[in-house]
């Protein structure tokens, strides 16, 4: 498949500026519901897309580090090994998403929906998860060191063998 991307113009000031292989990777990402109108270039680690819909897509290994993805929909997506470090994900929907081994260090996940998400082995150190819904989420082997889970639901999380050193737990207690 050959992909032709428009050149920047006054009506379309963005340009992907990518080679053919990167263009194919970007083309696989659906932009349904992206309010900015400009495609994110997540495979290059640049471009914000708050409110975008990536539901059900295979985005394993993608780099989203530092991006503004507040309110984005990743429900049912395969995000295994993806990098969301320092990303803004407040209110994002990760219901039933596979985030196994994903890097979410220092990510802002306030009020995020993580019900049924697989976070086994995920790196959530220093992540902000206040008010996040983790009902039914798998957290075995996750690193929650210094994470803030205050008021996350349920308040009695099954953390299994997750690392919680320095974390603020949903009930306000300190992790050990």
Biotite code that builds the C-alpha atoms (Angstrom):
import biotite.structure as struc

atoms = struc.array([
    struc.Atom([0.000, 0.000, 0.000], chain_id="A", res_id=1, res_name="UNK", atom_name="CA", element="C"),
    struc.Atom([1.291, 3.464, -0.875], chain_id="A", res_id=2, res_name="UNK", atom_name="CA", element="C"),
    struc.Atom([0.315, 6.302, 1.395], chain_id="A", res_id=3, res_name="UNK", atom_name="CA", element="C"),
    struc.Atom([0.267, 9.875, 0.206], chain_id="A", res_id=4, res_name="UNK", atom_name="CA", element="C"),
    struc.Atom([0.229, 12.557, 2.867], chain_id="A", res_id=5, res_name="UNK", atom_name="CA", element="C"),
    struc.Atom([-0.661, 16.145, 2.054], chain_id="A", res_id=6, res_name="UNK", atom_name="CA", element="C"),
    struc.Atom([1.970, 18.832, 2.246], chain_id="A", res_id=7, res_name="UNK", atom_name="CA", element="C"),
    struc.Atom([1.544, 21.611, 4.811], chain_id="A", res_id=8, res_name="UNK", atom_name="CA", element="C"),
    struc.Atom([-0.571, 24.533, 3.688], chain_id="A", res_id=9, res_name="UNK", atom_name="CA", element="C"),
    struc.Atom([-2.393, 27.471, 5.216], chain_id="A", res_id=10, res_name="UNK", atom_name="CA", element="C"),
    struc.Atom([-5.501, 25.269, 5.687], chain_id="A", res_id=11, res_name="UNK", atom_name="CA", element="C"),
    struc.Atom([-3.458, 22.298, 6.930], chain_id="A", res_id=12, res_name="UNK", atom_name="CA", element="C"),
    struc.Atom([-0.398, 23.600, 8.832], chain_id="A", res_id=13, res_name="UNK", atom_name="CA", element="C"),
    struc.Atom([0.664, 20.185, 10.095], chain_id="A", res_id=14, res_name="UNK", atom_name="CA", element="C"),
    struc.Atom([2.937, 17.838, 8.272], chain_id="A", res_id=15, res_name="UNK", atom_name="CA", element="C"),
    struc.Atom([3.847, 14.328, 9.235], chain_id="A", res_id=16, res_name="UNK", atom_name="CA", element="C"),
    struc.Atom([7.371, 14.672, 7.887], chain_id="A", res_id=17, res_name="UNK", atom_name="CA", element="C"),
    struc.Atom([7.997, 10.938, 8.117], chain_id="A", res_id=18, res_name="UNK", atom_name="CA", element="C"),
    struc.Atom([9.448, 8.261, 5.903], chain_id="A", res_id=19, res_name="UNK", atom_name="CA", element="C"),
    struc.Atom([7.398, 5.456, 4.352], chain_id="A", res_id=20, res_name="UNK", atom_name="CA", element="C"),
    struc.Atom([7.889, 2.940, 7.188], chain_id="A", res_id=21, res_name="UNK", atom_name="CA", element="C"),
    struc.Atom([6.850, 5.394, 9.883], chain_id="A", res_id=22, res_name="UNK", atom_name="CA", element="C"),
    struc.Atom([3.918, 6.492, 7.716], chain_id="A", res_id=23, res_name="UNK", atom_name="CA", element="C"),
    struc.Atom([2.658, 2.907, 7.626], chain_id="A", res_id=24, res_name="UNK", atom_name="CA", element="C"),
    struc.Atom([2.859, 2.695, 11.430], chain_id="A", res_id=25, res_name="UNK", atom_name="CA", element="C"),
    struc.Atom([0.925, 5.953, 11.753], chain_id="A", res_id=26, res_name="UNK", atom_name="CA", element="C"),
    struc.Atom([-1.664, 4.851, 9.188], chain_id="A", res_id=27, res_name="UNK", atom_name="CA", element="C"),
    struc.Atom([-2.541, 1.887, 11.411], chain_id="A", res_id=28, res_name="UNK", atom_name="CA", element="C"),
    struc.Atom([-3.731, 4.254, 14.144], chain_id="A", res_id=29, res_name="UNK", atom_name="CA", element="C"),
    struc.Atom([-7.369, 5.261, 13.781], chain_id="A", res_id=30, res_name="UNK", atom_name="CA", element="C"),
    struc.Atom([-8.025, 8.933, 14.449], chain_id="A", res_id=31, res_name="UNK", atom_name="CA", element="C"),
    struc.Atom([-11.750, 8.567, 14.984], chain_id="A", res_id=32, res_name="UNK", atom_name="CA", element="C"),
    struc.Atom([-12.932, 11.276, 17.307], chain_id="A", res_id=33, res_name="UNK", atom_name="CA", element="C"),
    struc.Atom([-9.657, 13.194, 17.520], chain_id="A", res_id=34, res_name="UNK", atom_name="CA", element="C"),
    struc.Atom([-10.850, 16.740, 18.257], chain_id="A", res_id=35, res_name="UNK", atom_name="CA", element="C"),
    struc.Atom([-7.592, 18.383, 17.247], chain_id="A", res_id=36, res_name="UNK", atom_name="CA", element="C"),
    struc.Atom([-8.035, 17.309, 13.629], chain_id="A", res_id=37, res_name="UNK", atom_name="CA", element="C"),
    struc.Atom([-4.298, 16.739, 13.296], chain_id="A", res_id=38, res_name="UNK", atom_name="CA", element="C"),
    struc.Atom([-2.934, 13.210, 13.460], chain_id="A", res_id=39, res_name="UNK", atom_name="CA", element="C"),
    struc.Atom([-0.691, 12.380, 16.393], chain_id="A", res_id=40, res_name="UNK", atom_name="CA", element="C"),
    struc.Atom([2.747, 11.077, 15.551], chain_id="A", res_id=41, res_name="UNK", atom_name="CA", element="C"),
    struc.Atom([3.017, 8.830, 18.558], chain_id="A", res_id=42, res_name="UNK", atom_name="CA", element="C"),
    struc.Atom([5.494, 6.512, 16.888], chain_id="A", res_id=43, res_name="UNK", atom_name="CA", element="C"),
    struc.Atom([7.915, 9.459, 16.848], chain_id="A", res_id=44, res_name="UNK", atom_name="CA", element="C"),
    struc.Atom([7.015, 10.539, 20.403], chain_id="A", res_id=45, res_name="UNK", atom_name="CA", element="C"),
    struc.Atom([5.470, 13.862, 19.448], chain_id="A", res_id=46, res_name="UNK", atom_name="CA", element="C"),
    struc.Atom([1.975, 15.222, 18.938], chain_id="A", res_id=47, res_name="UNK", atom_name="CA", element="C"),
    struc.Atom([-0.843, 15.565, 21.443], chain_id="A", res_id=48, res_name="UNK", atom_name="CA", element="C"),
    struc.Atom([-4.282, 14.083, 20.927], chain_id="A", res_id=49, res_name="UNK", atom_name="CA", element="C"),
    struc.Atom([-6.608, 14.656, 23.885], chain_id="A", res_id=50, res_name="UNK", atom_name="CA", element="C"),
    struc.Atom([-9.943, 12.872, 23.513], chain_id="A", res_id=51, res_name="UNK", atom_name="CA", element="C"),
    struc.Atom([-8.795, 10.645, 20.644], chain_id="A", res_id=52, res_name="UNK", atom_name="CA", element="C"),
    struc.Atom([-10.305, 7.189, 20.174], chain_id="A", res_id=53, res_name="UNK", atom_name="CA", element="C"),
    struc.Atom([-7.838, 4.280, 19.972], chain_id="A", res_id=54, res_name="UNK", atom_name="CA", element="C"),
    struc.Atom([-10.290, 1.639, 21.256], chain_id="A", res_id=55, res_name="UNK", atom_name="CA", element="C"),
    struc.Atom([-9.519, -1.968, 20.369], chain_id="A", res_id=56, res_name="UNK", atom_name="CA", element="C"),
    struc.Atom([-6.335, -1.221, 18.433], chain_id="A", res_id=57, res_name="UNK", atom_name="CA", element="C"),
    struc.Atom([-2.980, -3.003, 18.622], chain_id="A", res_id=58, res_name="UNK", atom_name="CA", element="C"),
    struc.Atom([-0.631, -0.244, 19.790], chain_id="A", res_id=59, res_name="UNK", atom_name="CA", element="C"),
    struc.Atom([1.887, -2.480, 21.544], chain_id="A", res_id=60, res_name="UNK", atom_name="CA", element="C"),
    struc.Atom([5.315, -0.949, 21.985], chain_id="A", res_id=61, res_name="UNK", atom_name="CA", element="C"),
    struc.Atom([4.226, 2.547, 20.857], chain_id="A", res_id=62, res_name="UNK", atom_name="CA", element="C"),
    struc.Atom([5.866, 5.572, 22.477], chain_id="A", res_id=63, res_name="UNK", atom_name="CA", element="C"),
    struc.Atom([3.446, 8.139, 23.936], chain_id="A", res_id=64, res_name="UNK", atom_name="CA", element="C"),
    struc.Atom([5.891, 9.637, 26.454], chain_id="A", res_id=65, res_name="UNK", atom_name="CA", element="C"),
    struc.Atom([5.024, 13.157, 27.601], chain_id="A", res_id=66, res_name="UNK", atom_name="CA", element="C"),
    struc.Atom([1.981, 13.505, 25.335], chain_id="A", res_id=67, res_name="UNK", atom_name="CA", element="C"),
    struc.Atom([-1.342, 15.089, 26.283], chain_id="A", res_id=68, res_name="UNK", atom_name="CA", element="C"),
    struc.Atom([-3.860, 12.272, 25.881], chain_id="A", res_id=69, res_name="UNK", atom_name="CA", element="C"),
    struc.Atom([-6.331, 13.452, 28.518], chain_id="A", res_id=70, res_name="UNK", atom_name="CA", element="C"),
    struc.Atom([-9.718, 11.784, 28.004], chain_id="A", res_id=71, res_name="UNK", atom_name="CA", element="C"),
    struc.Atom([-8.448, 9.488, 25.228], chain_id="A", res_id=72, res_name="UNK", atom_name="CA", element="C"),
    struc.Atom([-10.186, 6.145, 24.729], chain_id="A", res_id=73, res_name="UNK", atom_name="CA", element="C"),
    struc.Atom([-7.872, 3.107, 24.830], chain_id="A", res_id=74, res_name="UNK", atom_name="CA", element="C"),
    struc.Atom([-10.576, 0.632, 25.917], chain_id="A", res_id=75, res_name="UNK", atom_name="CA", element="C"),
    struc.Atom([-9.792, -2.921, 24.826], chain_id="A", res_id=76, res_name="UNK", atom_name="CA", element="C"),
    struc.Atom([-6.532, -1.818, 23.162], chain_id="A", res_id=77, res_name="UNK", atom_name="CA", element="C"),
    struc.Atom([-3.331, -3.867, 23.220], chain_id="A", res_id=78, res_name="UNK", atom_name="CA", element="C"),
    struc.Atom([-0.767, -1.520, 24.768], chain_id="A", res_id=79, res_name="UNK", atom_name="CA", element="C"),
    struc.Atom([1.688, -4.169, 25.917], chain_id="A", res_id=80, res_name="UNK", atom_name="CA", element="C"),
    struc.Atom([5.117, -2.610, 26.456], chain_id="A", res_id=81, res_name="UNK", atom_name="CA", element="C"),
    struc.Atom([3.896, 0.863, 25.411], chain_id="A", res_id=82, res_name="UNK", atom_name="CA", element="C"),
    struc.Atom([5.658, 3.914, 26.874], chain_id="A", res_id=83, res_name="UNK", atom_name="CA", element="C"),
    struc.Atom([3.331, 6.459, 28.516], chain_id="A", res_id=84, res_name="UNK", atom_name="CA", element="C"),
    struc.Atom([5.972, 7.880, 30.864], chain_id="A", res_id=85, res_name="UNK", atom_name="CA", element="C"),
    struc.Atom([5.110, 11.430, 31.958], chain_id="A", res_id=86, res_name="UNK", atom_name="CA", element="C"),
    struc.Atom([2.037, 11.436, 29.681], chain_id="A", res_id=87, res_name="UNK", atom_name="CA", element="C"),
    struc.Atom([-1.113, 13.346, 30.596], chain_id="A", res_id=88, res_name="UNK", atom_name="CA", element="C"),
    struc.Atom([-3.860, 10.716, 30.763], chain_id="A", res_id=89, res_name="UNK", atom_name="CA", element="C"),
    struc.Atom([-6.371, 12.270, 33.163], chain_id="A", res_id=90, res_name="UNK", atom_name="CA", element="C"),
    struc.Atom([-9.816, 10.781, 32.565], chain_id="A", res_id=91, res_name="UNK", atom_name="CA", element="C"),
    struc.Atom([-8.495, 8.391, 29.903], chain_id="A", res_id=92, res_name="UNK", atom_name="CA", element="C"),
    struc.Atom([-10.391, 5.129, 29.383], chain_id="A", res_id=93, res_name="UNK", atom_name="CA", element="C"),
    struc.Atom([-8.261, 1.968, 29.597], chain_id="A", res_id=94, res_name="UNK", atom_name="CA", element="C"),
    struc.Atom([-11.180, -0.403, 30.346], chain_id="A", res_id=95, res_name="UNK", atom_name="CA", element="C"),
    struc.Atom([-10.102, -3.993, 29.579], chain_id="A", res_id=96, res_name="UNK", atom_name="CA", element="C"),
    struc.Atom([-6.871, -2.747, 27.940], chain_id="A", res_id=97, res_name="UNK", atom_name="CA", element="C"),
    struc.Atom([-3.689, -4.826, 27.967], chain_id="A", res_id=98, res_name="UNK", atom_name="CA", element="C"),
    struc.Atom([-0.992, -2.660, 29.587], chain_id="A", res_id=99, res_name="UNK", atom_name="CA", element="C"),
    struc.Atom([1.231, -5.578, 30.577], chain_id="A", res_id=100, res_name="UNK", atom_name="CA", element="C"),
    struc.Atom([4.807, -4.327, 31.002], chain_id="A", res_id=101, res_name="UNK", atom_name="CA", element="C"),
    struc.Atom([3.833, -0.793, 29.952], chain_id="A", res_id=102, res_name="UNK", atom_name="CA", element="C"),
    struc.Atom([5.819, 2.197, 31.228], chain_id="A", res_id=103, res_name="UNK", atom_name="CA", element="C"),
    struc.Atom([3.479, 4.634, 32.997], chain_id="A", res_id=104, res_name="UNK", atom_name="CA", element="C"),
    struc.Atom([6.102, 6.199, 35.263], chain_id="A", res_id=105, res_name="UNK", atom_name="CA", element="C"),
    struc.Atom([5.160, 9.696, 36.433], chain_id="A", res_id=106, res_name="UNK", atom_name="CA", element="C"),
    struc.Atom([2.051, 9.610, 34.205], chain_id="A", res_id=107, res_name="UNK", atom_name="CA", element="C"),
    struc.Atom([-0.978, 11.669, 35.190], chain_id="A", res_id=108, res_name="UNK", atom_name="CA", element="C"),
    struc.Atom([-3.858, 9.174, 35.425], chain_id="A", res_id=109, res_name="UNK", atom_name="CA", element="C"),
    struc.Atom([-6.239, 11.076, 37.697], chain_id="A", res_id=110, res_name="UNK", atom_name="CA", element="C"),
    struc.Atom([-9.837, 9.834, 37.333], chain_id="A", res_id=111, res_name="UNK", atom_name="CA", element="C"),
    struc.Atom([-8.672, 7.342, 34.668], chain_id="A", res_id=112, res_name="UNK", atom_name="CA", element="C"),
    struc.Atom([-10.805, 4.266, 33.999], chain_id="A", res_id=113, res_name="UNK", atom_name="CA", element="C"),
    struc.Atom([-8.665, 1.145, 34.381], chain_id="A", res_id=114, res_name="UNK", atom_name="CA", element="C"),
    struc.Atom([-11.434, -1.372, 35.115], chain_id="A", res_id=115, res_name="UNK", atom_name="CA", element="C"),
    struc.Atom([-10.416, -4.854, 34.041], chain_id="A", res_id=116, res_name="UNK", atom_name="CA", element="C"),
    struc.Atom([-7.082, -3.586, 32.678], chain_id="A", res_id=117, res_name="UNK", atom_name="CA", element="C"),
    struc.Atom([-4.057, -5.887, 32.700], chain_id="A", res_id=118, res_name="UNK", atom_name="CA", element="C"),
    struc.Atom([-1.303, -3.899, 34.438], chain_id="A", res_id=119, res_name="UNK", atom_name="CA", element="C"),
    struc.Atom([0.822, -6.938, 35.318], chain_id="A", res_id=120, res_name="UNK", atom_name="CA", element="C"),
    struc.Atom([4.471, -5.919, 35.425], chain_id="A", res_id=121, res_name="UNK", atom_name="CA", element="C"),
    struc.Atom([3.622, -2.310, 34.503], chain_id="A", res_id=122, res_name="UNK", atom_name="CA", element="C"),
    struc.Atom([5.869, 0.507, 35.722], chain_id="A", res_id=123, res_name="UNK", atom_name="CA", element="C"),
    struc.Atom([3.682, 2.995, 37.607], chain_id="A", res_id=124, res_name="UNK", atom_name="CA", element="C"),
    struc.Atom([6.326, 4.597, 39.822], chain_id="A", res_id=125, res_name="UNK", atom_name="CA", element="C"),
    struc.Atom([5.447, 8.216, 40.738], chain_id="A", res_id=126, res_name="UNK", atom_name="CA", element="C"),
    struc.Atom([2.200, 7.920, 38.716], chain_id="A", res_id=127, res_name="UNK", atom_name="CA", element="C"),
    struc.Atom([-0.742, 10.098, 39.776], chain_id="A", res_id=128, res_name="UNK", atom_name="CA", element="C"),
    struc.Atom([-3.763, 7.791, 40.051], chain_id="A", res_id=129, res_name="UNK", atom_name="CA", element="C"),
    struc.Atom([-5.998, 9.806, 42.393], chain_id="A", res_id=130, res_name="UNK", atom_name="CA", element="C"),
    struc.Atom([-9.616, 8.852, 41.882], chain_id="A", res_id=131, res_name="UNK", atom_name="CA", element="C"),
    struc.Atom([-8.762, 6.265, 39.210], chain_id="A", res_id=132, res_name="UNK", atom_name="CA", element="C"),
    struc.Atom([-11.099, 3.274, 38.854], chain_id="A", res_id=133, res_name="UNK", atom_name="CA", element="C"),
    struc.Atom([-9.019, 0.089, 39.162], chain_id="A", res_id=134, res_name="UNK", atom_name="CA", element="C"),
    struc.Atom([-11.920, -2.291, 39.768], chain_id="A", res_id=135, res_name="UNK", atom_name="CA", element="C"),
    struc.Atom([-10.908, -5.739, 38.503], chain_id="A", res_id=136, res_name="UNK", atom_name="CA", element="C"),
    struc.Atom([-7.497, -4.535, 37.279], chain_id="A", res_id=137, res_name="UNK", atom_name="CA", element="C"),
    struc.Atom([-4.588, -6.981, 37.388], chain_id="A", res_id=138, res_name="UNK", atom_name="CA", element="C"),
    struc.Atom([-1.632, -5.435, 39.236], chain_id="A", res_id=139, res_name="UNK", atom_name="CA", element="C"),
    struc.Atom([0.558, -8.491, 39.879], chain_id="A", res_id=140, res_name="UNK", atom_name="CA", element="C"),
    struc.Atom([4.226, -7.534, 39.707], chain_id="A", res_id=141, res_name="UNK", atom_name="CA", element="C"),
    struc.Atom([3.430, -3.885, 38.985], chain_id="A", res_id=142, res_name="UNK", atom_name="CA", element="C"),
    struc.Atom([5.824, -1.212, 40.287], chain_id="A", res_id=143, res_name="UNK", atom_name="CA", element="C"),
    struc.Atom([3.782, 1.381, 42.197], chain_id="A", res_id=144, res_name="UNK", atom_name="CA", element="C"),
    struc.Atom([6.728, 2.899, 44.065], chain_id="A", res_id=145, res_name="UNK", atom_name="CA", element="C"),
    struc.Atom([5.865, 6.451, 45.182], chain_id="A", res_id=146, res_name="UNK", atom_name="CA", element="C"),
    struc.Atom([2.578, 6.381, 43.199], chain_id="A", res_id=147, res_name="UNK", atom_name="CA", element="C"),
    struc.Atom([-0.422, 8.371, 44.426], chain_id="A", res_id=148, res_name="UNK", atom_name="CA", element="C"),
    struc.Atom([-3.560, 6.184, 44.547], chain_id="A", res_id=149, res_name="UNK", atom_name="CA", element="C"),
    struc.Atom([-5.534, 8.272, 47.037], chain_id="A", res_id=150, res_name="UNK", atom_name="CA", element="C"),
    struc.Atom([-9.293, 7.769, 46.574], chain_id="A", res_id=151, res_name="UNK", atom_name="CA", element="C"),
    struc.Atom([-8.751, 5.246, 43.780], chain_id="A", res_id=152, res_name="UNK", atom_name="CA", element="C"),
    struc.Atom([-11.444, 2.575, 43.660], chain_id="A", res_id=153, res_name="UNK", atom_name="CA", element="C"),
    struc.Atom([-11.802, 0.008, 44.955], chain_id="A", res_id=154, res_name="UNK", atom_name="CA", element="C"),
    struc.Atom([-10.168, 1.118, 48.173], chain_id="A", res_id=155, res_name="UNK", atom_name="CA", element="C"),
    struc.Atom([-9.173, -2.487, 48.953], chain_id="A", res_id=156, res_name="UNK", atom_name="CA", element="C"),
    struc.Atom([-7.054, -3.240, 45.889], chain_id="A", res_id=157, res_name="UNK", atom_name="CA", element="C"),
    struc.Atom([-5.571, -6.688, 45.361], chain_id="A", res_id=158, res_name="UNK", atom_name="CA", element="C"),
    struc.Atom([-1.972, -5.588, 44.862], chain_id="A", res_id=159, res_name="UNK", atom_name="CA", element="C"),
    struc.Atom([-0.567, -9.132, 44.921], chain_id="A", res_id=160, res_name="UNK", atom_name="CA", element="C"),
    struc.Atom([3.208, -8.836, 44.726], chain_id="A", res_id=161, res_name="UNK", atom_name="CA", element="C"),
    struc.Atom([3.143, -5.251, 43.431], chain_id="A", res_id=162, res_name="UNK", atom_name="CA", element="C"),
    struc.Atom([5.832, -2.921, 44.800], chain_id="A", res_id=163, res_name="UNK", atom_name="CA", element="C"),
    struc.Atom([4.187, -0.148, 46.849], chain_id="A", res_id=164, res_name="UNK", atom_name="CA", element="C"),
    struc.Atom([7.163, 1.396, 48.669], chain_id="A", res_id=165, res_name="UNK", atom_name="CA", element="C"),
    struc.Atom([6.351, 5.033, 49.413], chain_id="A", res_id=166, res_name="UNK", atom_name="CA", element="C"),
    struc.Atom([3.003, 4.878, 47.573], chain_id="A", res_id=167, res_name="UNK", atom_name="CA", element="C"),
    struc.Atom([-0.087, 6.626, 48.912], chain_id="A", res_id=168, res_name="UNK", atom_name="CA", element="C"),
    struc.Atom([-2.719, 3.885, 48.912], chain_id="A", res_id=169, res_name="UNK", atom_name="CA", element="C"),
    struc.Atom([-6.447, 4.471, 48.188], chain_id="A", res_id=170, res_name="UNK", atom_name="CA", element="C"),
    struc.Atom([-7.342, 4.644, 51.881], chain_id="A", res_id=171, res_name="UNK", atom_name="CA", element="C"),
    struc.Atom([-4.597, 7.211, 52.561], chain_id="A", res_id=172, res_name="UNK", atom_name="CA", element="C"),
    struc.Atom([-2.174, 4.757, 54.168], chain_id="A", res_id=173, res_name="UNK", atom_name="CA", element="C"),
    struc.Atom([1.458, 4.562, 53.095], chain_id="A", res_id=174, res_name="UNK", atom_name="CA", element="C"),
    struc.Atom([2.738, 1.586, 51.107], chain_id="A", res_id=175, res_name="UNK", atom_name="CA", element="C"),
    struc.Atom([5.550, -0.518, 52.490], chain_id="A", res_id=176, res_name="UNK", atom_name="CA", element="C"),
])
